[in-house]
Amino acid sequence: MDLTYKQEELMRWLEDNDSIPDILKKCVDMIPERYFYGSDIDSDLFKRKREDMNELLVRVRNSDCPRLIKDDLSFVQRDYFDSLSDMANTKRKLLLFGCQMQDEDRQVEMIIKLATDYHLEKSLLRYKEVYR
């Protein structure tokens, strides 16, 4: 396996560190929510919410009284994004739980893999001073 300089530095740091579970949690927390959406974003629930938002947007543009409709639109948008966030947080917790069930060597491998897949090496290395 060919490692970049950042990956090698991350590997050295993790080998000398006793806070692997904390670093693993930090790594999983750093993964952007959009990576957890997957095909769930195309479910009927999210499709209906997007259709509702689009319908309200059309009504706002065509209405003489857009203030009330904008309030409705704001509520529907907030609900949509909160639902996405809740789904991502649930999947994030499941990923973390699965990673925590592994032994420490496997956790180090998973941190390296997650950092590589989601380009988190630089961000994780900023925590060198915190997790000594």
Salt bridges, closest charged atoms under 4 A:
GLU9 OE2 - LYS128 NZ 2.96
ASP29 OD2 - LYS25 NZ 3.00
ASP40 OD2 - LYS91 NZ 2.34
ASP71 OD1 - ARG67 NH1 3.88
ASP79 OD2 - LYS49 NZ 2.97
GLU109 OE1 - ARG106 NH1 3.11
ASP117 OD2 - LYS113 NZ 2.61
GLU129 OE1 - ARG132 NH2 2.50
